[in-house]
Amino acid sequence: VNFFGRKFFQYTLAALGFLFGSMTSLLLLSLAGLLDGLNNDNKPLWLAIVCIVICIGLGVLCGWLLFRTWMIGACIVGAIAGTFGAIVLYQTVFAATESFWFLFPFTVAGASSGVSLFPMVSDMVLIVSTSFIGAYCFVRGISMFAGGFPNEIVTFDKLSEGIDPEFSDYFYAYLAVIVTLTVLGVIHQRKTLANEGENFKQA
């Protein structure tokens, strides 16, 4: 996604759609207690297995829909990138406000910006969005094992309760890696697109 998101955009969308559809439905079913059979003998295991199969099916459906309607998917990617970018910017610059009611419209504005910019500079939005999403997810995955990256949901919860979210030095190191990988991804994708002689819309 970071280095080839634009070139294989429809397949990237299909993969992201599958992950979004399956993981979101898994999360919702887990919150509803329908997956408790995986770690609780008092719950039926067959129900958890059926739910997992349904979640995989929903993921495949979301991936297929985004593959077929890639223009809509491109706007969604722009919205996701804008949301992630707004969250990272808030955690870096505006966290001192300690206000959930500032963070929420801030992320909405970021998502709206990603969508609104797409028709004007579609290629650049796709390149920057996929580069950033790829870099963010790569670093976020590493942080799941290494630690030190503030959980976005926990940050939202703390802010909504008026608690000051504290960020370690590791977060700023992660942020530097995200920015570096995003820049490298943008450079690589721009060069790849230019070398293939495609119609590249300059920002």
Phi, psi and chi 1 to 4 in degrees:
 res  aa     phi    psi   chi1   chi2   chi3   chi4
   1 VAL       -  -41.4  175.9      -      -      -
   2 ASN   -64.8  -44.0 -173.7 -162.6      -      -
   3 PHE  -107.0  -15.6  -70.2   99.4      -      -
   4 PHE  -134.4   20.2  -58.9   97.8      -      -
   5 GLY   -60.8  -40.9      -      -      -      -
   6 ARG   -73.6  -40.3  169.9   61.6 -179.8   81.6
   7 LYS   -65.5  -41.4 -176.3  175.9 -178.7  179.5
   8 PHE  -113.4   48.2  -56.4  107.6      -      -
   9 PHE   -63.5  -42.7 -174.4   67.6      -      -
  10 GLN   -63.1  -38.4  -75.8 -176.3  -87.6      -
  11 TYR   -72.3  -34.6  -61.5   98.7      -      -
  12 THR   -62.2  -44.1  -59.6      -      -      -
  13 LEU   -61.0  -42.7  -87.8 -179.0      -      -
  14 ALA   -61.1  -42.7      -      -      -      -
  15 ALA   -65.6  -44.6      -      -      -      -
  16 LEU   -64.9  -39.3  -69.0  175.5      -      -
  17 GLY   -63.1  -41.6      -      -      -      -
  18 PHE   -62.4  -46.6  172.5   78.5      -      -
  19 LEU   -63.0  -44.0  -69.8  174.9      -      -
  20 PHE   -64.8  -48.2  177.1   79.6      -      -
  21 GLY   -64.2  -45.4      -      -      -      -
  22 SER   -72.1  -44.8   58.0      -      -      -
  23 MET   -70.7  -38.1  -62.5  -54.3  -66.0      -
  24 THR   -64.7  -44.8  -59.6      -      -      -
  25 SER   -66.9  -37.1   53.5      -      -      -
  26 LEU   -61.9  -42.4  -85.8  173.0      -      -
  27 LEU   -63.1  -45.1  176.0   61.6      -      -
  28 LEU   -64.8  -42.8  -66.6  175.6      -      -
  29 LEU   -67.9  -34.1  -67.6  177.7      -      -
  30 SER   -65.5  -43.0  177.1      -      -      -
  31 LEU   -64.2  -29.2  -68.1  174.5      -      -
  32 ALA   -80.9   -4.9      -      -      -      -
  33 GLY    83.6    9.8      -      -      -      -
  34 LEU   -80.7   -9.4  -62.6  178.1      -      -
  35 LEU  -105.7    9.7  -60.3  179.7      -      -
  36 ASP   -65.1  -19.4  -69.2  -13.3      -      -
  37 GLY   -63.9  -16.3      -      -      -      -
  38 LEU   -72.1  -26.8  -65.0  174.1      -      -
  39 ASN  -136.2   18.8   53.8   15.9      -      -
  40 ASN  -142.4  116.1 -171.5  -19.1      -      -
  41 ASP   -66.7  -17.4  -66.3  -25.1      -      -
  42 ASN   -81.1   -8.2  -63.7  -35.3      -      -
  43 LYS  -109.4  145.0  -62.6  -73.4 -174.5  177.6
  44 PRO   -69.6  128.5   22.7  -31.9      -      -
  45 LEU   -67.7  -34.7  178.4   60.7      -      -
  46 TRP   -61.8  -34.5   67.2  -94.4      -      -
  47 LEU   -65.2  -41.6  178.5   59.8      -      -
  48 ALA   -64.0  -40.3      -      -      -      -
  49 ILE   -65.7  -42.9  -66.0  175.4      -      -
  50 VAL   -60.5  -42.1  169.6      -      -      -
  51 CYS   -63.4  -40.1  -71.1      -      -      -
  52 ILE   -63.8  -42.9  -69.1  174.3      -      -
  53 VAL   -61.6  -42.0  172.1      -      -      -
  54 ILE   -62.0  -42.1  -68.6  173.9      -      -
  55 CYS   -63.5  -40.2  -68.5      -      -      -
  56 ILE   -63.8  -42.0  -68.0  174.1      -      -
  57 GLY   -61.7  -42.0      -      -      -      -
  58 LEU   -64.4  -37.0  -70.3  173.7      -      -
  59 GLY   -63.6  -43.4      -      -      -      -
  60 VAL   -62.5  -41.3  171.6      -      -      -
  61 LEU   -63.1  -45.4  177.0   61.7      -      -
  62 CYS   -62.4  -42.4  -71.6      -      -      -
  63 GLY   -62.8  -41.8      -      -      -      -
  64 TRP   -66.0  -42.0  179.6   79.9      -      -
  65 LEU   -62.9  -43.1  -72.0  174.3      -      -
  66 LEU   -69.1  -33.1  -71.6 -177.7      -      -
  67 PHE   -64.7  -38.8 -176.7   86.0      -      -
  68 ARG   -80.0  -30.0  -59.9  -67.3  -64.2 -180.0
  69 THR  -118.0   65.2   57.1      -      -      -
  70 TRP   -68.4  -25.2   70.1  -87.9      -      -
  71 MET   -65.4  -41.7  -73.7  -68.2  -72.2      -
  72 ILE   -65.2  -41.9  -63.8  175.3      -      -
  73 GLY   -61.5  -36.4      -      -      -      -
  74 ALA   -63.0  -40.2      -      -      -      -
  75 CYS   -65.0  -36.8  -67.6      -      -      -
  76 ILE   -64.7  -42.4  -66.4  174.5      -      -
  77 VAL   -61.4  -41.9  169.5      -      -      -
  78 GLY   -60.1  -39.5      -      -      -      -
  79 ALA   -66.9  -41.8      -      -      -      -
  80 ILE   -63.6  -45.8  -66.5  173.3      -      -
  81 ALA   -62.0  -42.3      -      -      -      -
  82 GLY   -62.6  -38.4      -      -      -      -
  83 THR   -65.6  -50.2  -59.6      -      -      -
  84 PHE   -60.3  -42.6  -74.3  168.2      -      -
  85 GLY   -61.5  -41.0      -      -      -      -
  86 ALA   -65.0  -39.5      -      -      -      -
  87 ILE   -65.0  -46.4  -68.7  174.1      -      -
  88 VAL   -63.0  -42.0  170.4      -      -      -
  89 LEU   -63.8  -40.7 -178.2   60.7      -      -
  90 TYR   -63.3  -47.2  176.5   87.1      -      -
  91 GLN   -63.4  -27.9  -69.5  174.7  -31.9      -
  92 THR   -86.4  -41.0  -52.3      -      -      -
  93 VAL  -110.0  -41.8 -178.8      -      -      -
  94 PHE  -109.0   10.3  -58.6  107.9      -      -
  95 ALA   -60.6  -25.9      -      -      -      -
  96 ALA   -64.2  -20.0      -      -      -      -
  97 THR   -68.0  -26.1   62.2      -      -      -
  98 GLU    52.7   37.3  -58.1  177.2   18.7      -
  99 SER  -121.8  117.5  172.4      -      -      -
 100 PHE   -65.8  -34.7  171.2   79.7      -      -
 101 TRP   -75.6   -9.9  -61.1  110.3      -      -
 102 PHE   -91.8  -37.7  178.4   73.6      -      -
 103 LEU   -66.5  -42.4  173.5   60.4      -      -
 104 PHE   -60.6  -55.5 -179.3   72.4      -      -
 105 PRO   -65.4  -25.8   20.7  -30.5      -      -
 106 PHE   -64.5  -44.0 -164.2   69.8      -      -
 107 THR   -70.6  -35.9   54.2      -      -      -
 108 VAL   -62.7  -41.8  171.7      -      -      -
 109 ALA   -63.9  -39.2      -      -      -      -
 110 GLY   -63.2  -44.7      -      -      -      -
 111 ALA   -63.6  -42.4      -      -      -      -
 112 SER   -63.7  -38.1  -59.1      -      -      -
 113 SER   -63.8  -42.2  -61.6      -      -      -
 114 GLY   -60.7  -39.4      -      -      -      -
 115 VAL   -72.7  -44.5  173.7      -      -      -
 116 SER   -69.1  -29.1   61.1      -      -      -
 117 LEU   -76.8  -20.2  -73.9  173.5      -      -
 118 PHE   -57.9  -49.1  174.5   74.8      -      -
 119 PRO   -62.0  -28.3  -21.1   34.6      -      -
 120 MET   -82.7  -40.9  -64.5  179.9  -72.8      -
 121 VAL  -136.0   63.0  -75.3      -      -      -
 122 SER   -58.8  -47.0   58.2      -      -      -
 123 ASP   -62.1  -43.8  -80.2  -30.1      -      -
 124 MET   -67.8  -38.0 -165.0   59.9 -171.3      -
 125 VAL   -63.8  -42.6  169.4      -      -      -
 126 LEU   -62.7  -43.4  -68.0 -178.7      -      -
 127 ILE   -66.2  -50.1  -72.6  175.0      -      -
 128 VAL   -65.0  -41.6  174.1      -      -      -
 129 SER   -63.6  -50.0  -62.8      -      -      -
 130 THR   -67.2  -36.6   54.6      -      -      -
 131 SER   -62.7  -44.6  -64.3      -      -      -
 132 PHE   -69.7  -44.4  177.5   72.0      -      -
 133 ILE   -61.9  -43.4  -69.2  174.0      -      -
 134 GLY   -62.0  -44.5      -      -      -      -
 135 ALA   -65.1  -43.8      -      -      -      -
 136 TYR   -62.5  -48.1 -176.4   89.4      -      -
 137 CYS   -66.1  -36.7  -68.4      -      -      -
 138 PHE   -63.2  -49.6  177.4   74.6      -      -
 139 VAL   -67.5  -39.1  172.1      -      -      -
 140 ARG   -63.7  -37.0 -165.1   69.2 -178.8   90.4
 141 GLY   -63.9  -43.0      -      -      -      -
 142 ILE   -62.2  -40.4  -68.1  175.5      -      -
 143 SER   -66.0  -22.0   72.9      -      -      -
 144 MET   -61.9  -30.5  -67.7  -68.5 -174.6      -
 145 PHE   -97.5  -40.1  -62.0   91.7      -      -
 146 ALA   -82.2  -26.7      -      -      -      -
 147 GLY    79.7  174.2      -      -      -      -
 148 GLY    96.9   -6.7      -      -      -      -
 149 PHE  -101.6  124.5 -161.5  107.3      -      -
 150 PRO   -65.8  129.8   23.6  -32.9      -      -
 151 ASN   -67.3  130.0 -176.2  -78.2      -      -
 152 GLU   -63.6  -41.8  -63.5   82.4   -1.3      -
 153 ILE   -66.3  -41.3  -62.8  176.5      -      -
 154 VAL   -63.8  -39.3  172.9      -      -      -
 155 THR   -61.1  -44.2  -60.5      -      -      -
 156 PHE   -60.0  -44.5  -91.4   77.3      -      -
 157 ASP   -63.6  -43.6  -71.0  -19.2      -      -
 158 LYS   -62.8  -43.5  -73.7 -176.3  176.6 -179.4
 159 LEU   -65.5  -38.9  -71.2  170.8      -      -
 160 SER   -66.3  -24.4   63.7      -      -      -
 161 GLU   -97.0    3.7  -63.4  172.2    3.6      -
 162 GLY    77.7   20.2      -      -      -      -
 163 ILE   -95.8  137.8  -57.8  174.3      -      -
 164 ASP   -76.2  114.9 -179.9   17.2      -      -
 165 PRO   -76.4  125.8   26.8  -31.3      -      -
 166 GLU   -97.5  135.1  -62.1 -179.8   -1.8      -
 167 PHE  -112.3  131.7  -56.3  126.1      -      -
 168 SER   -82.8  171.2   66.4      -      -      -
 169 ASP   -64.4  -25.9  -66.3  -22.8      -      -
 170 TYR   -61.9  -34.4  -69.4  106.2      -      -
 171 PHE   -59.8  -42.7  166.7   70.1      -      -
 172 TYR   -71.3  -28.5  -63.3  101.2      -      -
 173 ALA   -68.4  -43.1      -      -      -      -
 174 TYR   -59.6  -41.8  -74.2  134.9      -      -
 175 LEU   -61.4  -41.3 -178.7   62.5      -      -
 176 ALA   -62.7  -39.4      -      -      -      -
 177 VAL   -67.4  -41.0  176.1      -      -      -
 178 ILE   -59.3  -47.0  -69.7  174.4      -      -
 179 VAL   -63.0  -44.2  172.0      -      -      -
 180 THR   -62.1  -47.3  -58.3      -      -      -
 181 LEU   -65.4  -35.7  -74.8  176.7      -      -
 182 THR   -63.2  -46.2  -60.5      -      -      -
 183 VAL   -62.2  -45.3  171.5      -      -      -
 184 LEU   -63.0  -39.4  -68.5  176.2      -      -
 185 GLY   -64.6  -42.2      -      -      -      -
 186 VAL   -62.9  -46.2  169.3      -      -      -
 187 ILE   -60.5  -47.0  -67.3  173.0      -      -
 188 HIS   -63.8  -44.1 -177.8  -89.5      -      -
 189 GLN   -68.3  -37.2  -68.6 -162.1   56.2      -
 190 ARG   -63.5  -43.3  -75.9  175.1   63.3  112.3
 191 LYS   -65.4  -41.2  -73.7 -176.1  177.1  179.1
 192 THR   -62.5  -44.0  -59.4      -      -      -
 193 LEU   -65.8  -41.1 -162.2   60.2      -      -
 194 ALA   -66.5  -40.1      -      -      -      -
 195 ASN   -67.0  -28.4  -69.3  -21.9      -      -
 196 GLU   -84.1   -5.1  -69.1  176.4   -6.3      -
 197 GLY    72.2   24.8      -      -      -      -
 198 GLU   -80.2  165.3  -62.0 -174.3   32.0      -
 199 ASN   -76.7  100.1 -179.8   28.1      -      -
 200 PHE   -98.9  123.2 -178.5   73.2      -      -
 201 LYS   -90.8  109.5  -60.0  173.9 -176.1  176.9
 202 GLN   -66.6  141.3  -64.4  -71.0  -17.0      -
 203 ALA   -74.8      -      -      -      -      -
